[in-house]
């Protein structure tokens, strides 16, 4: 603490340099926060992924599978509960505004309760079969509130009367969760399915289920695939745990990419701060010599330089992470909808990494100047010969 | 002395003294190298994927999908409808008089990435006209699949992303293992995909309907007549679209998405580099205060002095950008990458490098402006006296 006035006077000696360095470091840590924060979100999703939740889809795409498949899966020993899922792909007003209504059956709160689709939330759809539940993100995207009407056009999924317009009442706004960063619109499978032409009824695109025992769910998934391997609808089944483990975004390895970018930002400021501190020490070489003459030990001088380097790094890191947290909330408004890249979260791990990186940058920046200072010849430094 | 000559002389003096300010100058070079290296590395994905998409679309071909379909996989065309489509006017004729049209299949096949993650690849079905429609198709090794048999051929680039995509490997379909008998190239998205005989594949994956119909237009202008015939036919509910427009349309979403991310990240980094540039140039101006004052005393006007500061920043910044672009190019240009099922070559094109250089100039001008004004307006006498 008693060094503080010394450090302060060193930093304010060239205020422009100090401020610009701080701003640069802040920006680099904003980027750091966004990148490592994105990793943190992927980690959170992977950590929250349940081993006992299993997703199953038709193995070779096509136009879905009969709902009977969901019932057959429900009868397989080890399966606790199955929810049948289908989607209406369409648009709102203009084909550019793609929208998806996910139709799920009454078991959805049992399978996805921990994602926020609770029994209480789903009860509104049980009471009014024509309604939908929107997540906050989707409600914001379509400017809807409870009681509004949501109208969607789907040329691919016609109604029994030949119409392509689907109209739903927004019954509730549900919570968003990082596992589904696009948000969701949930409708009642039975109601929507019955509104379709008879020939198209009873189809689903996906079945999601819970296993009785998380420990054997991988085997259960394999068993489901085996059971249907020679049926009319071969399946591809995967546990949520496995599906989320890779930190994968449509095949892109997110972690190496984000780490690379964050590292490039750090490298950029390392050069800047390193250069700044080297200059600062060079300019005040004689002052340091004076300090040493006064009895300051090498350790004390080292401390001074490290702190001078660390101060802008640590403050910049703190500011940067705060700005990143604010920016992260603006991302959904800036991104084209529909890709669902999860939002960065400034978890304690991210903050710890930012703090550690700030110190590493400070130490690396200070290393060379310190070496010079500890080897200095006091007499020649005082006389200005170096 | 004319202004340009003055700028030249002052800048020359600056550049000759850069050696003395090497480390400080490197801040700009390294900063810009990081910004442009990251920007171009990210854009190489968009650029490469976009190029592959646009390459796949040929304005001389038209694709027919069911009304409202946003992808071939989501489209469905019944067999009798496909026959109606193939009889429409505007389709080129094969030597035997039959229409140059091919109803196709487009299905996902579960595959494993080289690193073990699960993914889907695309399995296409070609009919008898599939290859005639695509003059860009060439076998690379092995042989063509035989119609009516359970055989596949694979795009040569698939093996760069997915396991078991070589000639001789087997792909599991519902009715058993299908051998890969040949490898091909088309120079576009198909280079990552699997192809088999449409009818045999349909039987295997139990598809009653085709996904889409691809036709060769009798001329570039024939599209309107073709489209009119299909859209006015009450028996059909389809969207005919020029194949080049289709790939433009389906690439819009991802290219916007990636551009927002790439430029967003690059803007943040560039702001950081800008502060670094300001810092360096202020220091440079301060260090050369006396020298500048001397020049001013000799009669050099303020503008060339200011200009020389910006030029110095621009030279360092562009140097950094070129280093960054060079690194991005060396690491990623021509490397095979993938997004979802799409396999393509990452591309750092000359146009992208140009964008990088423009960014560098912009940052240098912004970062050099204030220091240059300071250099030009500092009172001469005061600067000469300063130590």
Interface residues (C-beta under 8 A of the other chain):
Chain A: X16 X17 X20 X21 X23 X24 X27 X28 X30 X31 X34 X59 X60 X61 X62 X63 X89 X90 X95 X98 X154 X155 X156 X164 X229 X230 X232 X233 X234 X236 X238 X242 X243 X246 X248 X250 X251 X252 X253 X260 X261 X264 X265 X267 X268 X269 X271 X272 X275 X276 X278 X279 X334 X335 X336 X338 X339 X341
Chain B: X23 X24 X26 X27 X30 X31 X34 X35 X37 X38 X41 X66 X67 X68 X69 X70 X73 X74 X76 X107 X108 X109 X110 X113 X115 X117 X118 X119 X123 X161 X173 X174 X205 X206 X207 X209 X237 X253 X254 X256 X257 X260 X261 X264 X265 X268 X269 X271 X272 X273 X275 X276 X278 X279 X282 X283 X338 X339 X340
